[in-house]
Structure formats: C-alpha cells, structure tokens
Amino acid sequence: MQIKVHPHMLRHSCGFFLADKGYPTRDIQDWLGHASIHNTVIYTAQNSKRFSKFDWSWEEESP
C-alpha cells in the first residue's frame, strides 16, 4: 500500500506535534495561520493528554 505524501502533511504534523506538547489552541492557531479556531481544534480534539492535568477522581470529600 502506498501513501501519497504531500507538503500539507508537514503542516498537519506540526499541528499535532504542538498539541501533543501542550501548547494552547490559540497559539497553534496563530502559528498555523488559521483564521478560524474551528480549523485548529482538529489537532487538539484528538489529543487525550490535554485532560491529564485535571483531577478525575470522583470521591466525595468528607465534611
């Protein structure tokens, strides 16, 4: 199976790389030159690491 490689793939790679490194979505938007944030969230929405900074424990605190 062959994959057709094109220059725009580098742009996508850059977006995913910055998202994986934890850069804010607005910074990625500026770097890639997106006019709309909707084009940028493609990169950040697929990055599950962005949730690692939150405490997801559901234990209730004692009064």
mmCIF file of the N, C-alpha and C atoms, coordinates in Angstrom:
data_MODEL
# 
_entry.id   MODEL 
# 
loop_
_atom_site.group_PDB 
_atom_site.id 
_atom_site.type_symbol 
_atom_site.label_atom_id 
_atom_site.label_alt_id 
_atom_site.label_comp_id 
_atom_site.label_asym_id 
_atom_site.label_entity_id 
_atom_site.label_seq_id 
_atom_site.pdbx_PDB_ins_code 
_atom_site.Cartn_x 
_atom_site.Cartn_y 
_atom_site.Cartn_z 
_atom_site.occupancy 
_atom_site.B_iso_or_equiv 
_atom_site.pdbx_formal_charge 
_atom_site.auth_seq_id 
_atom_site.auth_comp_id 
_atom_site.auth_asym_id 
_atom_site.auth_atom_id 
_atom_site.pdbx_PDB_model_num 
ATOM 1   N N  . MET A 1 1  ? 0.840   -1.171 0.000  1.00 0.00 ? 1  MET A N  1 
ATOM 2   C CA . MET A 1 1  ? 0.000   0.000  0.000  1.00 0.00 ? 1  MET A CA 1 
ATOM 3   C C  . MET A 1 1  ? 0.889   1.239  0.000  1.00 0.00 ? 1  MET A C  1 
ATOM 4   N N  . GLN A 1 2  ? 0.619   2.133  -0.898 1.00 0.00 ? 2  GLN A N  1 
ATOM 5   C CA . GLN A 1 2  ? 1.390   3.366  -0.979 1.00 0.00 ? 2  GLN A CA 1 
ATOM 6   C C  . GLN A 1 2  ? 0.576   4.528  -0.432 1.00 0.00 ? 2  GLN A C  1 
ATOM 7   N N  . ILE A 1 3  ? 1.273   5.420  0.247  1.00 0.00 ? 3  ILE A N  1 
ATOM 8   C CA . ILE A 1 3  ? 0.644   6.635  0.750  1.00 0.00 ? 3  ILE A CA 1 
ATOM 9   C C  . ILE A 1 3  ? 1.193   7.801  -0.049 1.00 0.00 ? 3  ILE A C  1 
ATOM 10  N N  . LYS A 1 4  ? 0.296   8.562  -0.628 1.00 0.00 ? 4  LYS A N  1 
ATOM 11  C CA . LYS A 1 4  ? 0.716   9.729  -1.388 1.00 0.00 ? 4  LYS A CA 1 
ATOM 12  C C  . LYS A 1 4  ? 1.086   10.837 -0.397 1.00 0.00 ? 4  LYS A C  1 
ATOM 13  N N  . VAL A 1 5  ? 2.337   11.219 -0.395 1.00 0.00 ? 5  VAL A N  1 
ATOM 14  C CA . VAL A 1 5  ? 2.838   12.237 0.521  1.00 0.00 ? 5  VAL A CA 1 
ATOM 15  C C  . VAL A 1 5  ? 2.772   13.593 -0.159 1.00 0.00 ? 5  VAL A C  1 
ATOM 16  N N  . HIS A 1 6  ? 2.301   14.576 0.587  1.00 0.00 ? 6  HIS A N  1 
ATOM 17  C CA . HIS A 1 6  ? 2.229   15.930 0.048  1.00 0.00 ? 6  HIS A CA 1 
ATOM 18  C C  . HIS A 1 6  ? 2.659   16.921 1.135  1.00 0.00 ? 6  HIS A C  1 
ATOM 19  N N  . PRO A 1 7  ? 3.081   18.128 0.751  1.00 0.00 ? 7  PRO A N  1 
ATOM 20  C CA . PRO A 1 7  ? 3.599   19.108 1.712  1.00 0.00 ? 7  PRO A CA 1 
ATOM 21  C C  . PRO A 1 7  ? 2.626   19.462 2.836  1.00 0.00 ? 7  PRO A C  1 
ATOM 22  N N  . HIS A 1 8  ? 1.340   19.397 2.582  1.00 0.00 ? 8  HIS A N  1 
ATOM 23  C CA . HIS A 1 8  ? 0.368   19.755 3.618  1.00 0.00 ? 8  HIS A CA 1 
ATOM 24  C C  . HIS A 1 8  ? 0.427   18.791 4.802  1.00 0.00 ? 8  HIS A C  1 
ATOM 25  N N  . MET A 1 9  ? 0.951   17.583 4.574  1.00 0.00 ? 9  MET A N  1 
ATOM 26  C CA . MET A 1 9  ? 1.110   16.619 5.664  1.00 0.00 ? 9  MET A CA 1 
ATOM 27  C C  . MET A 1 9  ? 2.067   17.157 6.725  1.00 0.00 ? 9  MET A C  1 
ATOM 28  N N  . LEU A 1 10 ? 3.076   17.905 6.312  1.00 0.00 ? 10 LEU A N  1 
ATOM 29  C CA . LEU A 1 10 ? 4.007   18.505 7.274  1.00 0.00 ? 10 LEU A CA 1 
ATOM 30  C C  . LEU A 1 10 ? 3.282   19.508 8.160  1.00 0.00 ? 10 LEU A C  1 
ATOM 31  N N  . ARG A 1 11 ? 2.378   20.239 7.572  1.00 0.00 ? 11 ARG A N  1 
ATOM 32  C CA . ARG A 1 11 ? 1.579   21.212 8.318  1.00 0.00 ? 11 ARG A CA 1 
ATOM 33  C C  . ARG A 1 11 ? 0.725   20.506 9.375  1.00 0.00 ? 11 ARG A C  1 
ATOM 34  N N  . HIS A 1 12 ? 0.091   19.411 8.982  1.00 0.00 ? 12 HIS A N  1 
ATOM 35  C CA . HIS A 1 12 ? -0.701  18.632 9.933  1.00 0.00 ? 12 HIS A CA 1 
ATOM 36  C C  . HIS A 1 12 ? 0.185   18.069 11.038 1.00 0.00 ? 12 HIS A C  1 
ATOM 37  N N  . SER A 1 13 ? 1.344   17.559 10.662 1.00 0.00 ? 13 SER A N  1 
ATOM 38  C CA . SER A 1 13 ? 2.272   17.008 11.650 1.00 0.00 ? 13 SER A CA 1 
ATOM 39  C C  . SER A 1 13 ? 2.669   18.061 12.667 1.00 0.00 ? 13 SER A C  1 
ATOM 40  N N  . CYS A 1 14 ? 2.905   19.270 12.200 1.00 0.00 ? 14 CYS A N  1 
ATOM 41  C CA . CYS A 1 14 ? 3.263   20.368 13.091 1.00 0.00 ? 14 CYS A CA 1 
ATOM 42  C C  . CYS A 1 14 ? 2.121   20.658 14.064 1.00 0.00 ? 14 CYS A C  1 
ATOM 43  N N  . GLY A 1 15 ? 0.903   20.707 13.571 1.00 0.00 ? 15 GLY A N  1 
ATOM 44  C CA . GLY A 1 15 ? -0.256  20.961 14.429 1.00 0.00 ? 15 GLY A CA 1 
ATOM 45  C C  . GLY A 1 15 ? -0.419  19.901 15.503 1.00 0.00 ? 15 GLY A C  1 
ATOM 46  N N  . PHE A 1 16 ? -0.297  18.636 15.124 1.00 0.00 ? 16 PHE A N  1 
ATOM 47  C CA . PHE A 1 16 ? -0.418  17.554 16.098 1.00 0.00 ? 16 PHE A CA 1 
ATOM 48  C C  . PHE A 1 16 ? 0.743   17.574 17.087 1.00 0.00 ? 16 PHE A C  1 
ATOM 49  N N  . PHE A 1 17 ? 1.945   17.878 16.615 1.00 0.00 ? 17 PHE A N  1 
ATOM 50  C CA . PHE A 1 17 ? 3.113   17.950 17.489 1.00 0.00 ? 17 PHE A CA 1 
ATOM 51  C C  . PHE A 1 17 ? 2.917   19.020 18.559 1.00 0.00 ? 17 PHE A C  1 
ATOM 52  N N  . LEU A 1 18 ? 2.496   20.214 18.143 1.00 0.00 ? 18 LEU A N  1 
ATOM 53  C CA . LEU A 1 18 ? 2.291   21.306 19.095 1.00 0.00 ? 18 LEU A CA 1 
ATOM 54  C C  . LEU A 1 18 ? 1.191   20.962 20.099 1.00 0.00 ? 18 LEU A C  1 
ATOM 55  N N  . ALA A 1 19 ? 0.124   20.322 19.632 1.00 0.00 ? 19 ALA A N  1 
ATOM 56  C CA . ALA A 1 19 ? -0.961  19.912 20.533 1.00 0.00 ? 19 ALA A CA 1 
ATOM 57  C C  . ALA A 1 19 ? -0.466  18.880 21.535 1.00 0.00 ? 19 ALA A C  1 
ATOM 58  N N  . ASP A 1 20 ? 0.325   17.914 21.067 1.00 0.00 ? 20 ASP A N  1 
ATOM 59  C CA . ASP A 1 20 ? 0.868   16.886 21.957 1.00 0.00 ? 20 ASP A CA 1 
ATOM 60  C C  . ASP A 1 20 ? 1.801   17.473 23.006 1.00 0.00 ? 20 ASP A C  1 
ATOM 61  N N  . LYS A 1 21 ? 2.467   18.561 22.664 1.00 0.00 ? 21 LYS A N  1 
ATOM 62  C CA . LYS A 1 21 ? 3.377   19.224 23.605 1.00 0.00 ? 21 LYS A CA 1 
ATOM 63  C C  . LYS A 1 21 ? 2.632   20.121 24.589 1.00 0.00 ? 21 LYS A C  1 
ATOM 64  N N  . GLY A 1 22 ? 1.325   20.258 24.389 1.00 0.00 ? 22 GLY A N  1 
ATOM 65  C CA . GLY A 1 22 ? 0.519   21.014 25.331 1.00 0.00 ? 22 GLY A CA 1 
ATOM 66  C C  . GLY A 1 22 ? 0.383   22.493 25.048 1.00 0.00 ? 22 GLY A C  1 
ATOM 67  N N  . TYR A 1 23 ? 0.741   22.914 23.848 1.00 0.00 ? 23 TYR A N  1 
ATOM 68  C CA . TYR A 1 23 ? 0.599   24.330 23.511 1.00 0.00 ? 23 TYR A CA 1 
ATOM 69  C C  . TYR A 1 23 ? -0.879  24.707 23.452 1.00 0.00 ? 23 TYR A C  1 
ATOM 70  N N  . PRO A 1 24 ? -1.215  25.912 23.884 1.00 0.00 ? 24 PRO A N  1 
ATOM 71  C CA . PRO A 1 24 ? -2.612  26.357 23.832 1.00 0.00 ? 24 PRO A CA 1 
ATOM 72  C C  . PRO A 1 24 ? -3.133  26.396 22.395 1.00 0.00 ? 24 PRO A C  1 
ATOM 73  N N  . THR A 1 25 ? -4.407  26.101 22.248 1.00 0.00 ? 25 THR A N  1 
ATOM 74  C CA . THR A 1 25 ? -5.027  26.056 20.929 1.00 0.00 ? 25 THR A CA 1 
ATOM 75  C C  . THR A 1 25 ? -4.880  27.377 20.188 1.00 0.00 ? 25 THR A C  1 
ATOM 76  N N  . ARG A 1 26 ? -5.015  28.488 20.889 1.00 0.00 ? 26 ARG A N  1 
ATOM 77  C CA . ARG A 1 26 ? -4.883  29.807 20.239 1.00 0.00 ? 26 ARG A CA 1 
ATOM 78  C C  . ARG A 1 26 ? -3.470  30.018 19.698 1.00 0.00 ? 26 ARG A C  1 
ATOM 79  N N  . ASP A 1 27 ? -2.469  29.528 20.411 1.00 0.00 ? 27 ASP A N  1 
ATOM 80  C CA . ASP A 1 27 ? -1.090  29.647 19.918 1.00 0.00 ? 27 ASP A CA 1 
ATOM 81  C C  . ASP A 1 27 ? -0.887  28.808 18.661 1.00 0.00 ? 27 ASP A C  1 
ATOM 82  N N  . ILE A 1 28 ? -1.453  27.610 18.654 1.00 0.00 ? 28 ILE A N  1 
ATOM 83  C CA . ILE A 1 28 ? -1.359  26.746 17.471 1.00 0.00 ? 28 ILE A CA 1 
ATOM 84  C C  . ILE A 1 28 ? -2.082  27.406 16.303 1.00 0.00 ? 28 ILE A C  1 
ATOM 85  N N  . GLN A 1 29 ? -3.228  28.001 16.576 1.00 0.00 ? 29 GLN A N  1 
ATOM 86  C CA . GLN A 1 29 ? -3.982  28.708 15.544 1.00 0.00 ? 29 GLN A CA 1 
ATOM 87  C C  . GLN A 1 29 ? -3.130  29.809 14.918 1.00 0.00 ? 29 GLN A C  1 
ATOM 88  N N  . ASP A 1 30 ? -2.482  30.603 15.756 1.00 0.00 ? 30 ASP A N  1 
ATOM 89  C CA . ASP A 1 30 ? -1.628  31.682 15.244 1.00 0.00 ? 30 ASP A CA 1 
ATOM 90  C C  . ASP A 1 30 ? -0.467  31.128 14.430 1.00 0.00 ? 30 ASP A C  1 
ATOM 91  N N  . TRP A 1 31 ? 0.174   30.081 14.955 1.00 0.00 ? 31 TRP A N  1 
ATOM 92  C CA . TRP A 1 31 ? 1.348   29.504 14.285 1.00 0.00 ? 31 TRP A CA 1 
ATOM 93  C C  . TRP A 1 31 ? 0.986   28.973 12.900 1.00 0.00 ? 31 TRP A C  1 
ATOM 94  N N  . LEU A 1 32 ? -0.167  28.314 12.804 1.00 0.00 ? 32 LEU A N  1 
ATOM 95  C CA . LEU A 1 32 ? -0.579  27.726 11.529 1.00 0.00 ? 32 LEU A CA 1 
ATOM 96  C C  . LEU A 1 32 ? -1.285  28.727 10.617 1.00 0.00 ? 32 LEU A C  1 
ATOM 97  N N  . GLY A 1 33 ? -1.622  29.894 11.159 1.00 0.00 ? 33 GLY A N  1 
ATOM 98  C CA . GLY A 1 33 ? -2.256  30.925 10.349 1.00 0.00 ? 33 GLY A CA 1 
ATOM 99  C C  . GLY A 1 33 ? -3.723  30.679 10.059 1.00 0.00 ? 33 GLY A C  1 
ATOM 100 N N  . HIS A 1 34 ? -4.390  29.955 10.952 1.00 0.00 ? 34 HIS A N  1 
ATOM 101 C CA . HIS A 1 34 ? -5.813  29.696 10.764 1.00 0.00 ? 34 HIS A CA 1 
ATOM 102 C C  . HIS A 1 34 ? -6.623  30.932 11.121 1.00 0.00 ? 34 HIS A C  1 
ATOM 103 N N  . ALA A 1 35 ? -7.545  31.299 10.266 1.00 0.00 ? 35 ALA A N  1 
ATOM 104 C CA . ALA A 1 35 ? -8.438  32.421 10.556 1.00 0.00 ? 35 ALA A CA 1 
ATOM 105 C C  . ALA A 1 35 ? -9.492  32.008 11.580 1.00 0.00 ? 35 ALA A C  1 
ATOM 106 N N  . SER A 1 36 ? -9.886  30.750 11.543 1.00 0.00 ? 36 SER A N  1 
ATOM 107 C CA . SER A 1 36 ? -10.931 30.243 12.434 1.00 0.00 ? 36 SER A CA 1 
ATOM 108 C C  . SER A 1 36 ? -10.357 29.196 13.382 1.00 0.00 ? 36 SER A C  1 
ATOM 109 N N  . ILE A 1 37 ? -10.729 29.293 14.645 1.00 0.00 ? 37 ILE A N  1 
ATOM 110 C CA . ILE A 1 37 ? -10.291 28.315 15.641 1.00 0.00 ? 37 ILE A CA 1 
ATOM 111 C C  . ILE A 1 37 ? -10.846 26.925 15.330 1.00 0.00 ? 37 ILE A C  1 
ATOM 112 N N  . HIS A 1 38 ? -11.934 26.871 14.574 1.00 0.00 ? 38 HIS A N  1 
ATOM 113 C CA . HIS A 1 38 ? -12.549 25.583 14.223 1.00 0.00 ? 38 HIS A CA 1 
ATOM 114 C C  . HIS A 1 38 ? -11.598 24.707 13.409 1.00 0.00 ? 38 HIS A C  1 
ATOM 115 N N  . ASN A 1 39 ? -10.725 25.319 12.641 1.00 0.00 ? 39 ASN A N  1 
ATOM 116 C CA . ASN A 1 39 ? -9.744  24.544 11.876 1.00 0.00 ? 39 ASN A CA 1 
ATOM 117 C C  . ASN A 1 39 ? -8.640  24.005 12.773 1.00 0.00 ? 39 ASN A C  1 
ATOM 118 N N  . THR A 1 40 ? -8.391  24.674 13.869 1.00 0.00 ? 40 THR A N  1 
ATOM 119 C CA . THR A 1 40 ? -7.297  24.293 14.758 1.00 0.00 ? 40 THR A CA 1 
ATOM 120 C C  . THR A 1 40 ? -7.697  23.198 15.731 1.00 0.00 ? 40 THR A C  1 
ATOM 121 N N  . VAL A 1 41 ? -8.938  23.180 16.163 1.00 0.00 ? 41 VAL A N  1 
ATOM 122 C CA . VAL A 1 41 ? -9.348  22.183 17.155 1.00 0.00 ? 41 VAL A CA 1 
ATOM 123 C C  . VAL A 1 41 ? -9.261  20.759 16.618 1.00 0.00 ? 41 VAL A C  1 
ATOM 124 N N  . ILE A 1 42 ? -9.104  20.606 15.336 1.00 0.00 ? 42 ILE A N  1 
ATOM 125 C CA . ILE A 1 42 ? -8.876  19.278 14.753 1.00 0.00 ? 42 ILE A CA 1 
ATOM 126 C C  . ILE A 1 42 ? -7.657  18.634 15.407 1.00 0.00 ? 42 ILE A C  1 
ATOM 127 N N  . TYR A 1 43 ? -6.645  19.434 15.675 1.00 0.00 ? 43 TYR A N  1 
ATOM 128 C CA . TYR A 1 43 ? -5.406  18.920 16.255 1.00 0.00 ? 43 TYR A CA 1 
ATOM 129 C C  . TYR A 1 43 ? -5.542  18.682 17.749 1.00 0.00 ? 43 TYR A C  1 
ATOM 130 N N  . THR A 1 44 ? -6.194  19.584 18.438 1.00 0.00 ? 44 THR A N  1 
ATOM 131 C CA . THR A 1 44 ? -6.276  19.464 19.889 1.00 0.00 ? 44 THR A CA 1 
ATOM 132 C C  . THR A 1 44 ? -7.360  18.496 20.340 1.00 0.00 ? 44 THR A C  1 
ATOM 133 N N  . ALA A 1 45 ? -8.417  18.334 19.566 1.00 0.00 ? 45 ALA A N  1 
ATOM 134 C CA . ALA A 1 45 ? -9.514  17.443 19.961 1.00 0.00 ? 45 ALA A CA 1 
ATOM 135 C C  . ALA A 1 45 ? -9.074  15.990 20.004 1.00 0.00 ? 45 ALA A C  1 
ATOM 136 N N  . GLN A 1 46 ? -8.071  15.635 19.246 1.00 0.00 ? 46 GLN A N  1 
ATOM 137 C CA . GLN A 1 46 ? -7.611  14.251 19.198 1.00 0.00 ? 46 GLN A CA 1 
ATOM 138 C C  . GLN A 1 46 ? -6.492  13.972 20.189 1.00 0.00 ? 46 GLN A C  1 
ATOM 139 N N  . ASN A 1 47 ? -6.163  14.961 21.010 1.00 0.00 ? 47 ASN A N  1 
ATOM 140 C CA . ASN A 1 47 ? -5.070  14.811 21.959 1.00 0.00 ? 47 ASN A CA 1 
ATOM 141 C C  . ASN A 1 47 ? -5.629  14.556 23.351 1.00 0.00 ? 47 ASN A C  1 
ATOM 142 N N  . SER A 1 48 ? -5.683  13.301 23.757 1.00 0.00 ? 48 SER A N  1 
ATOM 143 C CA . SER A 1 48 ? -6.252  12.963 25.062 1.00 0.00 ? 48 SER A CA 1 
ATOM 144 C C  . SER A 1 48 ? -5.366  13.419 26.215 1.00 0.00 ? 48 SER A C  1 
ATOM 145 N N  . LYS A 1 49 ? -4.090  13.713 25.966 1.00 0.00 ? 49 LYS A N  1 
ATOM 146 C CA . LYS A 1 49 ? -3.188  14.164 27.026 1.00 0.00 ? 49 LYS A CA 1 
ATOM 147 C C  . LYS A 1 49 ? -3.628  15.497 27.620 1.00 0.00 ? 49 LYS A C  1 
ATOM 148 N N  . ARG A 1 50 ? -4.405  16.261 26.879 1.00 0.00 ? 50 ARG A N  1 
ATOM 149 C CA . ARG A 1 50 ? -4.794  17.578 27.368 1.00 0.00 ? 50 ARG A CA 1 
ATOM 150 C C  . ARG A 1 50 ? -5.644  17.487 28.623 1.00 0.00 ? 50 ARG A C  1 
ATOM 151 N N  . PHE A 1 51 ? -6.207  16.308 28.900 1.00 0.00 ? 51 PHE A N  1 
ATOM 152 C CA . PHE A 1 51 ? -7.019  16.128 30.091 1.00 0.00 ? 51 PHE A CA 1 
ATOM 153 C C  . PHE A 1 51 ? -6.212  15.627 31.290 1.00 0.00 ? 51 PHE A C  1 
ATOM 154 N N  . SER A 1 52 ? -4.958  15.314 31.102 1.00 0.00 ? 52 SER A N  1 
ATOM 155 C CA . SER A 1 52 ? -4.165  14.725 32.177 1.00 0.00 ? 52 SER A CA 1 
ATOM 156 C C  . SER A 1 52 ? -3.936  15.690 33.335 1.00 0.00 ? 52 SER A C  1 
ATOM 157 N N  . LYS A 1 53 ? -4.064  16.981 33.107 1.00 0.00 ? 53 LYS A N  1 
ATOM 158 C CA . LYS A 1 53 ? -3.822  17.949 34.178 1.00 0.00 ? 53 LYS A CA 1 
ATOM 159 C C  . LYS A 1 53 ? -5.004  18.061 35.143 1.00 0.00 ? 53 LYS A C  1 
ATOM 160 N N  . PHE A 1 54 ? -6.123  17.446 34.820 1.00 0.00 ? 54 PHE A N  1 
ATOM 161 C CA . PHE A 1 54 ? -7.298  17.511 35.674 1.00 0.00 ? 54 PHE A CA 1 
ATOM 162 C C  . PHE A 1 54 ? -7.339  16.332 36.635 1.00 0.00 ? 54 PHE A C  1 
ATOM 163 N N  . ASP A 1 55 ? -7.856  16.571 37.811 1.00 0.00 ? 55 ASP A N  1 
ATOM 164 C CA . ASP A 1 55 ? -8.061  15.502 38.783 1.00 0.00 ? 55 ASP A CA 1 
ATOM 165 C C  . ASP A 1 55 ? -9.420  14.871 38.493 1.00 0.00 ? 55 ASP A C  1 
ATOM 166 N N  . TRP A 1 56 ? -9.398  13.647 37.998 1.00 0.00 ? 56 TRP A N  1 
ATOM 167 C CA . TRP A 1 56 ? -10.630 12.983 37.591 1.00 0.00 ? 56 TRP A CA 1 
ATOM 168 C C  . TRP A 1 56 ? -11.178 12.045 38.662 1.00 0.00 ? 56 TRP A C  1 
ATOM 169 N N  . SER A 1 57 ? -10.691 12.160 39.894 1.00 0.00 ? 57 SER A N  1 
ATOM 170 C CA . SER A 1 57 ? -11.216 11.294 40.948 1.00 0.00 ? 57 SER A CA 1 
ATOM 171 C C  . SER A 1 57 ? -12.617 11.765 41.332 1.00 0.00 ? 57 SER A C  1 
ATOM 172 N N  . TRP A 1 58 ? -13.498 10.826 41.515 1.00 0.00 ? 58 TRP A N  1 
ATOM 173 C CA . TRP A 1 58 ? -14.896 11.140 41.794 1.00 0.00 ? 58 TRP A CA 1 
ATOM 174 C C  . TRP A 1 58 ? -15.258 10.881 43.248 1.00 0.00 ? 58 TRP A C  1 
ATOM 175 N N  . GLU A 1 59 ? -14.270 10.786 44.099 1.00 0.00 ? 59 GLU A N  1 
ATOM 176 C CA . GLU A 1 59 ? -14.533 10.541 45.511 1.00 0.00 ? 59 GLU A CA 1 
ATOM 177 C C  . GLU A 1 59 ? -15.061 11.815 46.162 1.00 0.00 ? 59 GLU A C  1 
ATOM 178 N N  . GLU A 1 60 ? -16.070 11.636 47.008 1.00 0.00 ? 60 GLU A N  1 
ATOM 179 C CA . GLU A 1 60 ? -16.619 12.782 47.716 1.00 0.00 ? 60 GLU A CA 1 
ATOM 180 C C  . GLU A 1 60 ? -15.734 13.107 48.907 1.00 0.00 ? 60 GLU A C  1 
ATOM 181 N N  . GLU A 1 61 ? -15.591 14.388 49.159 1.00 0.00 ? 61 GLU A N  1 
ATOM 182 C CA . GLU A 1 61 ? -14.799 14.816 50.304 1.00 0.00 ? 61 GLU A CA 1 
ATOM 183 C C  . GLU A 1 61 ? -15.639 14.712 51.567 1.00 0.00 ? 61 GLU A C  1 
ATOM 184 N N  . SER A 1 62 ? -14.995 14.348 52.667 1.00 0.00 ? 62 SER A N  1 
ATOM 185 C CA . SER A 1 62 ? -15.690 14.283 53.955 1.00 0.00 ? 62 SER A CA 1 
ATOM 186 C C  . SER A 1 62 ? -15.870 15.688 54.506 1.00 0.00 ? 62 SER A C  1 
ATOM 187 N N  . PRO A 1 63 ? -17.038 15.953 55.138 1.00 0.00 ? 63 PRO A N  1 
ATOM 188 C CA . PRO A 1 63 ? -17.261 17.306 55.692 1.00 0.00 ? 63 PRO A CA 1 
ATOM 189 C C  . PRO A 1 63 ? -16.425 17.581 56.914 1.00 0.00 ? 63 PRO A C  1 
# 
